[in-house]
Amino acid sequence: MELNLLTFLYLIASVTFIVGLKMLSHPASARSGNLVAAIGMTLAIFGTIFLYEEDGVRLGNYTWIFGGILIGTVVGTLAAKRVKMTAMPEMVSLFNGMGGACAALISLVEFDHLAHVDPEMAGVLLMGGAESAIKGFLLIIVLGLIIGSVSFAGSIIAWGKLNGSIKDFSFKGQHIFNILLLAVIVALATYLIVLLPANAVIIFYTIFFLSLLYGVFFVFPIGGADMPVVISLLNSFTGVAAACGGFLYDNKVMLTGGILVGAAGTLLTILMCKAMNRSLTNVLIGSFGGSATAGASAGSTVGTHKEISLSDTAVLMSYASKVYIVPGYGLAVAQAQHACHELEKLLESKGVDVKYAIHPVAGRMPGHMNVLLAEADVPYEKLLEMEQANDEFSTTDVVLILGANDVVNPAAKSDPASPIYGMPILDVELAKHVIVNKRSMKPGYAGIENELFFRPKTSMLFGDAKKVLQDLVAEIKNL
């Protein structure tokens, strides 16, 4: 009866994962979807703790189990509540890395169980069953170890690069080094699984170490605007690694959750690459936005820019019929989403049609701008995707760009030598007036000079986004 009840709880949890993931596809239902999936996970966890048994033996060790749950809950809750929206991408990377670490630890524990079934044959990995079954079990263990380790190490490097504590690093021939390192990992794994050698323990931990090393060097050369793609890809790795754990324990809910995360991460990675008009291979070996590119581009000059005053901006926007706001990472840095929403409401009270143009890779992670504006209660209906917005720009009076850079750079369409050439951008130049708010003329995250800043229709409005928007609201109220 208890086994049936546990199976039923796993079924409910699996359904909540699917429903929750579906609800995450729309900002209006995303928070509820997160709660639905969390409830399902809670059911699965407590069902496993209290109902799971093997050979008539329950889990036990409740002090350790609930101690770990309590510590993790407190740390996770405090971290999530205190994190700033600007730091959300690195928190996502850090949490994703912890998922990869858990999957790798599962493989380490299960391999240890295999290796020590018979103390006299610690490396011979036999459990009394058919050899093919043992090899299949070992295959899942090794896959979970490799993928989980790569996800953990890569996510930690991504976390460090996003918060600025780790710089882009690459050396000549690094991609060849990475390929050779991966080939060695695969060769050792194949040797271990096929031949079950007496020194299996040494080989296994060598694979573990090399996988961590590969994760580090896998992410090191990737920088700049490719970070959203890397985060999505590492997220899919963690899902696959978790699914391996589900296979090991014959745990349906763990398997379902891992497959969902892996599939969703893979699809999101593909969509991110499509949004940038680049292949995943190009992202992984192109070092797009890395330090070499940045150094070559930052010093170039393509013309002179012109500035616009706050009062002129207020007049221009107040008497416009249609205004589009293009948010970028600068908006997040300034925590200016609430001031932006206030400007939007003020302009609408004057009869101005205000909408937001959202580029798929704006910010530091997929959906970063959507989450930022949702926090300020901006209606989802006002957030237009790139294709929709590009159709509207030709009939737009003013486009206000707040901290966005690479996603509006015309070089993506006009300069074959540019590293972002071919990436779809927001065609803001089609509007009558373009106003760009930035702190300075420094290049964006990809380290590339933006030709838009020097175009005839473009005016620069320098300053912190939050203060500029607050002052702009005050100016408009005084008109």
VEXDREN-2710 file (C-alpha; in Angstrom, 1 decimal):
% VEXDREN-2710
k/r/px/py/pz
1/MET/0.0/0.0/0.0
2/GLU/2.8/2.4/0.9
3/LEU/4.7/1.6/-2.3
4/ASN/1.5/2.3/-4.3
5/LEU/1.1/5.6/-2.3
6/LEU/4.7/6.6/-3.1
7/THR/4.2/5.8/-6.8
8/PHE/1.0/7.9/-6.7
9/LEU/2.9/10.8/-5.1
10/TYR/5.6/10.5/-7.8
11/LEU/2.9/10.6/-10.5
12/ILE/1.4/13.8/-9.0
13/ALA/4.8/15.4/-8.7
14/SER/5.6/14.5/-12.3
15/VAL/2.4/16.1/-13.5
16/THR/3.0/19.2/-11.4
17/PHE/6.5/19.6/-13.1
18/ILE/4.9/19.5/-16.5
19/VAL/2.1/21.8/-15.6
20/GLY/4.5/24.2/-13.8
21/LEU/6.8/24.3/-16.8
22/LYS/3.9/25.1/-19.1
23/MET/2.8/27.9/-16.8
24/LEU/6.4/29.3/-16.9
25/SER/5.9/30.0/-20.6
26/HIS/3.8/33.1/-19.7
27/PRO/4.9/35.8/-17.3
28/ALA/1.4/36.3/-16.0
29/SER/1.3/32.6/-14.7
30/ALA/5.1/32.1/-14.2
31/ARG/5.0/32.7/-10.4
32/SER/2.1/30.3/-9.9
33/GLY/3.8/27.7/-12.2
34/ASN/6.9/27.9/-10.0
35/LEU/4.8/27.3/-6.9
36/VAL/3.0/24.4/-8.5
37/ALA/6.3/22.7/-9.4
38/ALA/7.7/23.4/-5.9
39/ILE/4.6/21.8/-4.3
40/GLY/5.2/18.7/-6.5
41/MET/8.8/18.5/-5.5
42/THR/8.0/18.8/-1.8
43/LEU/5.6/15.9/-2.1
44/ALA/8.2/13.8/-3.9
45/ILE/10.9/14.6/-1.3
46/PHE/8.7/13.9/1.8
47/GLY/7.2/10.8/0.1
48/THR/10.7/9.4/-0.5
49/ILE/11.8/10.2/3.1
50/PHE/8.9/8.5/4.8
51/LEU/7.5/5.9/2.4
52/TYR/10.5/4.6/0.4
53/GLU/11.9/1.3/1.6
54/GLU/14.2/-1.4/0.2
55/ASP/14.2/-5.0/1.4
56/GLY/11.9/-3.9/4.2
57/VAL/14.3/-1.2/5.4
58/ARG/13.3/2.5/5.6
59/LEU/15.8/5.4/5.0
60/GLY/16.3/6.4/8.6
61/ASN/19.0/9.0/9.4
62/TYR/16.3/11.6/9.8
63/THR/18.6/13.9/11.8
64/TRP/21.0/14.2/8.9
65/ILE/18.3/14.4/6.3
66/PHE/16.3/17.1/7.9
67/GLY/19.4/18.9/9.1
68/GLY/20.5/19.2/5.4
69/ILE/17.0/20.2/4.3
70/LEU/16.9/22.9/7.0
71/ILE/20.3/24.3/6.2
72/GLY/19.6/24.3/2.5
73/THR/16.2/26.0/2.9
74/VAL/17.6/28.8/5.1
75/VAL/20.6/29.5/2.9
76/GLY/18.5/29.3/-0.3
77/THR/15.7/31.5/1.0
78/LEU/18.1/34.2/2.3
79/ALA/20.1/34.2/-0.9
80/ALA/17.0/34.5/-3.1
81/LYS/15.5/37.3/-1.0
82/ARG/18.7/39.3/-0.8
83/VAL/19.8/39.0/-4.4
84/LYS/19.5/42.1/-6.6
85/MET/17.9/41.8/-10.0
86/THR/21.3/42.7/-11.5
87/ALA/22.8/39.7/-9.8
88/MET/20.0/37.3/-10.8
89/PRO/21.9/35.7/-13.7
90/GLU/24.9/34.8/-11.6
91/MET/22.5/33.3/-8.9
92/VAL/20.9/31.2/-11.6
93/SER/24.3/30.0/-12.6
94/LEU/25.3/29.2/-9.0
95/PHE/22.1/27.3/-8.3
96/ASN/22.4/25.4/-11.6
97/GLY/26.0/24.5/-10.6
98/MET/24.7/23.1/-7.3
99/GLY/22.4/20.8/-9.3
100/GLY/25.3/19.6/-11.3
101/ALA/27.3/19.0/-8.2
102/CYS/24.5/16.9/-6.7
103/ALA/24.3/14.7/-9.8
104/ALA/28.1/14.2/-9.7
105/LEU/27.9/13.3/-6.0
106/ILE/25.3/10.7/-6.7
107/SER/27.6/9.1/-9.2
108/LEU/30.5/9.2/-6.8
109/VAL/28.4/7.5/-4.0
110/GLU/27.0/4.8/-6.3
111/PHE/30.3/4.0/-7.8
112/ASP/31.7/3.6/-4.3
113/HIS/28.9/1.1/-3.6
114/LEU/29.8/-0.8/-6.7
115/ALA/33.6/-0.7/-6.1
116/HIS/33.4/-2.0/-2.5
117/VAL/30.9/-4.8/-2.9
118/ASP/33.8/-7.2/-2.5
119/PRO/36.8/-5.7/-0.6
120/GLU/39.2/-8.1/-2.4
121/MET/37.9/-7.0/-5.8
122/ALA/37.4/-3.3/-5.3
123/GLY/38.0/-2.4/-8.9
124/VAL/36.3/-5.3/-10.5
125/LEU/32.7/-3.9/-10.2
126/LEU/30.7/-7.1/-10.1
127/MET/27.4/-7.2/-8.1
128/GLY/26.3/-10.8/-8.8
129/GLY/24.2/-9.9/-11.8
130/ALA/24.7/-10.2/-15.5
131/GLU/27.8/-8.4/-16.8
132/SER/25.8/-6.5/-19.4
133/ALA/23.5/-5.2/-16.7
134/ILE/26.5/-4.1/-14.6
135/LYS/28.0/-2.3/-17.5
136/GLY/24.8/-0.6/-18.2
137/PHE/24.5/0.6/-14.6
138/LEU/28.1/1.8/-14.7
139/LEU/27.5/3.6/-18.0
140/ILE/24.7/5.7/-16.3
141/ILE/27.0/6.4/-13.3
142/VAL/29.9/7.6/-15.6
143/LEU/27.5/9.7/-17.7
144/GLY/26.1/11.4/-14.6
145/LEU/29.6/12.0/-13.3
146/ILE/30.9/13.6/-16.5
147/ILE/27.9/15.7/-17.3
148/GLY/27.3/16.8/-13.7
149/SER/30.9/17.7/-13.2
150/VAL/31.1/19.7/-16.4
151/SER/27.9/21.5/-15.4
152/PHE/29.1/22.2/-11.9
153/ALA/32.6/23.5/-12.9
154/GLY/31.3/25.4/-15.9
155/SER/28.4/27.0/-13.9
156/ILE/30.9/28.2/-11.2
157/ILE/33.1/29.8/-13.9
158/ALA/30.0/31.4/-15.5
159/TRP/28.9/32.7/-12.1
160/GLY/32.4/34.2/-11.5
161/LYS/32.4/35.8/-15.0
162/LEU/28.9/37.3/-14.6
163/ASN/29.8/38.9/-11.3
164/GLY/33.1/40.1/-12.5
165/SER/35.4/38.1/-10.2
166/ILE/36.7/35.9/-13.1
167/LYS/37.9/37.4/-16.4
168/ASP/37.7/35.9/-19.9
169/PHE/40.7/33.6/-20.4
170/SER/41.9/31.9/-23.5
171/PHE/45.2/30.8/-25.0
172/LYS/46.3/29.8/-28.5
173/GLY/45.0/26.4/-29.4
174/GLN/42.6/26.2/-26.4
175/HIS/39.8/24.8/-28.5
176/ILE/42.1/22.0/-29.7
177/PHE/43.1/21.4/-26.1
178/ASN/39.4/21.2/-25.1
179/ILE/38.7/18.7/-27.8
180/LEU/41.6/16.5/-26.8
181/LEU/40.6/16.7/-23.2
182/LEU/37.1/15.6/-24.0
183/ALA/38.5/12.8/-26.2
184/VAL/40.6/11.6/-23.3
185/ILE/37.6/11.6/-20.9
186/VAL/35.5/9.6/-23.4
187/ALA/38.3/7.1/-24.0
188/LEU/38.8/6.5/-20.3
189/ALA/35.1/6.2/-19.8
190/THR/34.8/3.6/-22.6
191/TYR/37.8/1.7/-21.3
192/LEU/36.3/1.6/-17.8
193/ILE/32.9/0.5/-18.9
194/VAL/33.9/-2.1/-21.5
195/LEU/36.8/-3.8/-19.8
196/LEU/36.0/-3.3/-16.1
197/PRO/39.8/-3.1/-15.2
198/ALA/41.2/-3.8/-11.8
199/ASN/42.3/-0.2/-11.4
200/ALA/38.8/1.0/-12.1
201/VAL/38.8/3.3/-9.0
202/ILE/41.8/5.2/-10.2
203/ILE/40.4/5.6/-13.7
204/PHE/37.0/6.7/-12.3
205/TYR/38.4/9.5/-10.2
206/THR/40.7/10.5/-13.0
207/ILE/37.6/10.9/-15.2
208/PHE/36.0/13.0/-12.4
209/PHE/39.0/15.3/-12.2
210/LEU/39.3/15.7/-16.0
211/SER/35.6/16.4/-16.2
212/LEU/35.9/19.3/-13.7
213/LEU/38.9/20.6/-15.6
214/TYR/37.0/20.4/-18.9
215/GLY/34.1/22.3/-17.4
216/VAL/36.4/25.1/-16.4
217/PHE/38.1/25.4/-19.8
218/PHE/34.8/24.8/-21.6
219/VAL/33.4/28.1/-20.3
220/PHE/36.7/30.2/-19.8
221/PRO/36.9/31.4/-23.4
222/ILE/33.2/32.2/-23.8
223/GLY/32.2/35.6/-22.9
224/GLY/30.3/38.7/-23.6
225/ALA/26.9/38.4/-25.3
226/ASP/27.1/34.6/-25.4
227/MET/26.5/34.2/-21.7
228/PRO/22.7/33.7/-22.1
229/VAL/23.4/30.7/-24.4
230/VAL/26.0/29.2/-22.0
231/ILE/23.6/29.5/-19.1
232/SER/20.9/27.7/-21.0
233/LEU/23.3/25.0/-22.2
234/LEU/24.7/24.3/-18.7
235/ASN/21.1/24.2/-17.4
236/SER/20.4/21.4/-19.9
237/PHE/23.5/19.6/-18.8
238/THR/22.3/19.6/-15.2
239/GLY/18.9/18.2/-16.3
240/VAL/20.5/15.3/-18.2
241/ALA/22.8/14.6/-15.2
242/ALA/19.7/14.6/-12.9
243/ALA/17.9/12.2/-15.3
244/CYS/20.9/9.8/-15.0
245/GLY/20.3/9.8/-11.2
246/GLY/16.7/8.9/-11.9
247/PHE/17.9/5.9/-13.9
248/LEU/20.2/4.8/-11.2
249/TYR/17.5/4.8/-8.5
250/ASP/14.7/3.8/-10.7
251/ASN/13.0/7.0/-9.5
252/LYS/10.3/8.1/-11.9
253/VAL/9.9/11.7/-10.6
254/MET/13.7/12.4/-10.6
255/LEU/13.8/11.0/-14.2
256/THR/10.9/13.1/-15.3
257/GLY/12.2/16.3/-13.7
258/GLY/15.7/15.7/-15.2
259/ILE/14.3/15.1/-18.7
260/LEU/12.1/18.2/-18.5
261/VAL/15.0/20.4/-17.4
262/GLY/17.3/18.9/-20.0
263/ALA/14.8/19.3/-22.8
264/ALA/13.8/22.8/-21.8
265/GLY/17.4/23.9/-21.5
266/THR/18.3/22.4/-24.9
267/LEU/15.3/24.1/-26.6
268/LEU/16.1/27.4/-25.0
269/THR/19.7/27.1/-26.1
270/ILE/18.6/26.5/-29.7
271/LEU/16.2/29.5/-29.5
272/MET/19.0/31.7/-28.1
273/CYS/21.3/30.7/-31.0
274/LYS/18.5/31.3/-33.5
275/ALA/17.9/34.8/-32.0
276/MET/21.6/35.5/-32.5
277/ASN/21.6/33.9/-36.0
278/ARG/24.5/31.7/-35.0
279/SER/25.1/28.0/-34.6
280/LEU/25.8/26.4/-31.2
281/THR/29.2/25.3/-32.5
282/ASN/30.0/28.9/-33.4
283/VAL/29.1/30.0/-29.9
284/LEU/31.2/27.4/-28.2
285/ILE/34.3/27.9/-30.3
286/GLY/33.9/31.5/-31.5
287/SER/34.8/33.3/-28.1
288/PHE/32.2/35.9/-29.1
289/GLY/32.5/39.0/-26.9
290/GLY/35.8/37.8/-25.4
291/SER/38.6/39.9/-24.4
292/ALA/40.5/39.8/-27.7
293/THR/37.5/41.2/-29.5
294/ALA/36.8/43.8/-26.9
295/GLY/40.3/45.0/-27.0
296/ALA/40.3/45.5/-30.7
297/SER/36.9/47.2/-30.8
298/ALA/36.9/49.4/-27.8
299/GLY/39.3/51.9/-29.1
300/SER/37.7/52.4/-32.5
301/THR/35.9/55.6/-33.4
302/VAL/33.2/55.8/-36.1
303/GLY/32.1/59.4/-35.8
304/THR/30.8/62.0/-33.4
305/HIS/27.7/61.9/-31.2
306/LYS/25.2/64.5/-30.3
307/GLU/23.6/65.0/-26.9
308/ILE/20.0/66.0/-26.0
309/SER/18.9/67.8/-22.9
310/LEU/16.4/66.5/-20.3
311/SER/13.9/69.2/-21.1
312/ASP/14.0/68.5/-24.9
313/THR/13.6/64.8/-24.2
314/ALA/10.5/65.6/-22.1
315/VAL/8.9/67.7/-24.8
316/LEU/9.7/65.2/-27.5
317/MET/8.2/62.3/-25.6
318/SER/5.2/64.2/-24.3
319/TYR/4.0/65.2/-27.7
320/ALA/4.7/61.9/-29.4
321/SER/1.9/59.6/-30.5
322/LYS/3.9/56.3/-30.1
323/VAL/6.9/55.7/-27.9
324/TYR/8.9/52.5/-27.6
325/ILE/11.2/51.7/-24.6
326/VAL/14.1/49.3/-25.2
327/PRO/15.4/48.0/-21.9
328/GLY/18.9/46.6/-21.4
329/TYR/21.3/45.6/-18.7
330/GLY/21.9/49.3/-17.8
331/LEU/18.3/49.5/-16.6
332/ALA/18.9/46.5/-14.3
333/VAL/22.2/47.9/-13.0
334/ALA/20.4/51.2/-12.0
335/GLN/17.4/49.4/-10.6
336/ALA/15.3/51.7/-12.7
337/GLN/12.4/49.4/-13.6
338/HIS/9.9/51.1/-11.3
339/ALA/10.9/54.6/-12.5
340/CYS/10.5/53.4/-16.0
341/HIS/7.0/52.1/-15.3
342/GLU/6.2/55.5/-13.7
343/LEU/7.3/57.2/-16.9
344/GLU/5.2/54.8/-19.0
345/LYS/2.1/55.5/-16.9
346/LEU/2.6/59.3/-17.0
347/LEU/3.0/59.3/-20.8
348/GLU/-0.1/57.2/-21.2
349/SER/-2.1/59.7/-19.1
350/LYS/-1.1/62.2/-21.8
351/GLY/-2.4/60.0/-24.6
352/VAL/0.9/58.5/-25.7
353/ASP/1.0/54.9/-26.8
354/VAL/3.9/53.3/-24.9
355/LYS/5.3/49.8/-25.4
356/TYR/8.5/47.9/-24.7
357/ALA/10.7/46.2/-27.3
358/ILE/12.4/43.1/-25.8
359/HIS/15.3/41.4/-27.6
360/PRO/15.6/37.7/-26.8
361/VAL/19.2/38.0/-25.5
362/ALA/19.0/41.4/-23.8
363/GLY/20.6/41.3/-20.3
364/ARG/22.7/38.5/-18.9
365/MET/20.2/35.6/-19.1
366/PRO/17.2/34.5/-21.2
367/GLY/14.1/36.5/-20.1
368/HIS/16.1/38.9/-17.9
369/MET/14.3/42.0/-19.1
370/ASN/10.9/40.3/-18.8
371/VAL/11.5/39.4/-15.2
372/LEU/12.8/42.9/-14.5
373/LEU/9.8/44.6/-15.8
374/ALA/7.4/42.1/-14.3
375/GLU/8.8/43.0/-10.9
376/ALA/7.7/46.6/-11.6
377/ASP/4.2/45.4/-12.6
378/VAL/4.5/46.3/-16.2
379/PRO/1.6/44.6/-18.1
380/TYR/2.8/41.7/-20.1
381/GLU/0.7/42.9/-23.1
382/LYS/3.1/45.9/-23.4
383/LEU/6.2/43.6/-23.8
384/LEU/6.7/43.0/-27.6
385/GLU/9.1/40.5/-28.9
386/MET/11.7/41.6/-31.4
387/GLU/9.8/40.6/-34.6
388/GLN/6.6/42.4/-33.4
389/ALA/8.6/45.5/-32.4
390/ASN/10.5/45.7/-35.6
391/ASP/7.2/45.9/-37.5
392/GLU/6.2/48.9/-35.3
393/PHE/9.3/51.0/-35.4
394/SER/8.6/52.7/-38.7
395/THR/5.5/54.3/-37.2
396/THR/7.1/55.1/-33.9
397/ASP/7.9/58.7/-33.0
398/VAL/10.5/58.1/-30.2
399/VAL/12.5/55.1/-29.2
400/LEU/14.1/55.4/-25.7
401/ILE/16.9/53.0/-25.2
402/LEU/17.8/52.4/-21.5
403/GLY/21.1/50.7/-21.1
404/ALA/20.8/48.4/-24.2
405/ASN/23.8/48.3/-26.5
406/ASP/24.6/45.2/-28.6
407/VAL/21.0/44.3/-29.3
408/VAL/20.5/47.6/-31.2
409/ASN/23.9/47.8/-32.9
410/PRO/23.6/48.3/-36.7
411/ALA/27.0/46.6/-37.1
412/ALA/25.2/43.3/-36.9
413/LYS/23.6/44.1/-40.2
414/SER/26.2/46.3/-42.0
415/ASP/29.7/45.2/-40.9
416/PRO/30.8/41.7/-42.0
417/ALA/33.9/42.1/-40.0
418/SER/32.0/42.6/-36.7
419/PRO/31.8/39.6/-34.4
420/ILE/28.0/40.2/-34.0
421/TYR/27.4/40.3/-37.8
422/GLY/24.3/38.3/-38.7
423/MET/22.7/38.6/-35.2
424/PRO/19.1/39.9/-35.5
425/ILE/18.7/43.3/-33.8
426/LEU/16.0/45.7/-32.9
427/ASP/15.6/48.0/-35.9
428/VAL/15.3/51.2/-33.8
429/GLU/16.7/53.3/-36.6
430/LEU/13.3/53.1/-38.4
431/ALA/11.8/55.4/-35.8
432/LYS/11.7/59.2/-36.2
433/HIS/13.9/59.8/-33.1
434/VAL/16.2/57.6/-31.1
435/ILE/17.3/58.6/-27.6
436/VAL/20.0/56.5/-25.9
437/ASN/20.5/56.7/-22.2
438/LYS/23.9/55.5/-21.0
439/ARG/26.4/56.4/-18.3
440/SER/29.1/56.9/-20.9
441/MET/30.2/56.1/-24.5
442/LYS/31.9/52.9/-23.4
443/PRO/31.1/49.8/-25.5
444/GLY/28.6/47.2/-24.3
445/TYR/29.1/43.8/-22.8
446/ALA/30.4/42.4/-26.1
447/GLY/33.1/45.1/-26.1
448/ILE/32.0/46.4/-29.5
449/GLU/31.6/50.1/-30.6
450/ASN/28.0/50.8/-31.4
451/GLU/27.5/52.7/-34.7
452/LEU/23.9/53.6/-33.7
453/PHE/25.3/56.3/-31.3
454/PHE/26.7/58.2/-34.2
455/ARG/23.8/58.1/-36.6
456/PRO/21.8/61.3/-37.5
457/LYS/18.6/60.3/-35.8
458/THR/20.3/59.3/-32.5
459/SER/20.7/61.6/-29.5
460/MET/22.6/60.6/-26.3
461/LEU/21.1/61.3/-22.8
462/PHE/23.9/60.6/-20.4
463/GLY/23.4/59.6/-16.7
464/ASP/22.2/56.9/-14.3
465/ALA/19.1/55.4/-15.7
466/LYS/17.1/55.7/-12.5
467/LYS/17.9/59.4/-11.9
468/VAL/17.4/60.3/-15.5
469/LEU/14.0/58.7/-15.6
470/GLN/13.0/60.3/-12.3
471/ASP/14.1/63.7/-13.5
472/LEU/12.4/63.1/-16.9
473/VAL/9.1/62.3/-15.0
474/ALA/9.5/65.6/-13.1
475/GLU/10.1/67.5/-16.3
476/ILE/7.0/66.1/-18.0
477/LYS/4.8/66.9/-15.0
478/ASN/6.0/70.5/-15.2
479/LEU/5.1/70.9/-18.9
END
